[in-house]
Every structure is written in C-alpha cells, then in structure tokens.
Amino acid sequence: MAEDSRLGAEASAKAAATLVVRTLQAAAAAHERMAADVSAIVAAADAIAAALKSGRSVLVFGNGGSAADAQHFAAELVGRYEKERQAWPAVALTTDTSALTAIGNDYGFDRVFARQIEALGRQGDVAIGISTSGTSPNVLRALETANDRGLITIALTGRGGDAGRIAKHHIAVQEDRTARVQEVHATVLHVICELVESDLNG
C-alpha cells in the first residue's frame, strides 16, 4: 500500500513537471513567433514616446486580465520601469470603481472607457486598448471615441476582431490560446516601456 502511494505520488509529480515544461516551452515558442516581425511594437513605442515628449498623456484600458495589464503598464510609466527618470502621465481607465459603475449604470457597459476618454482625452494623447479577442465592445467604442477626438490609438490584441482595424497602430499576437496571448502581451508592454525609457532618457 505504501509503495503504491509512493509510486502514485511520483507519477503525479512527473505529470506536473511535464505540464510546467510544456507550458513554458509553448510560451517561449509564442514569443519566438512574435519576434518574427516587431515593426508594430517599435512604431507603437515611438508614438508613445513622441506623445510624452510633447507633454501628452497615455490612457490605457481593457477587461479582466487586460485590465490588469492596463494598470501594470500605467504604473510602469508613472513610477518607473528600470531607469530613474521623471514621472510620465498615464492613467488606467479600469481603476475608478465609482466612475466605472456610474457610467455602466447610466450609459451601459460598452461606454465605460469611451466616456472617460471624452472627459480626460486630449488631442495628441495616446489611447491604448487591450483585448485578447479584439472584439470587446467597450474597447472598440473607446478606440472609436479616441479617434474622433484626435488621440493616437493603439490596439494590443490576439488574432482577430475589429480593434486592429479601428486603431492607428495594431500589435497582434497571432496565437490561439488566450493564455499565450496574455503572456506575450505582458512582454510587449515591458519592451515598450524599455523602448520609451531609452528614447526619452538615453
């Protein structure tokens, strides 16, 4: 009985290790595929750097895990990524629960980000919509509002959806699994931070 229990535990540990290795290899392969063409990432970083140089702000938004990415990215700009430098104006439109619930209640959830862009966005600011599907209605509406108001729009998506068609700059992660898309999104946002810091601080 004890031997059976030991063998079962060993098999379970081996299966778990196999899953970890397979997942890490899949994530690495997704990053390798993304590295085949990085022109959209560089263009987006250049647009953000140019806006910040001109005293403009960055507004970021998304749902669920993408909301967390939006908050992470804004925090890196306001605080710092790796270099000591001045704080940069960036706001995640996902954090004010009073605004989100009031707008959602009064106007509908599809306007929770667009309404904030109407209030906070200025011509020349940057609006970044993050959506793994590329189809989130509130992200699409916010990007359309940002375009109408003269903001520079960036969509960070997975394979499909209309977000990339609406935005001026489109970074698409061509992966089928949401988890792989989110993992590459995190890396893309980090490298954008590094590019912007290098551009503005040398």
Order of alpha helices (4+ residues) and beta strands (2+ residues): alpha-alpha-beta-alpha-beta-alpha-alpha-beta-alpha-beta-alpha-beta-alpha
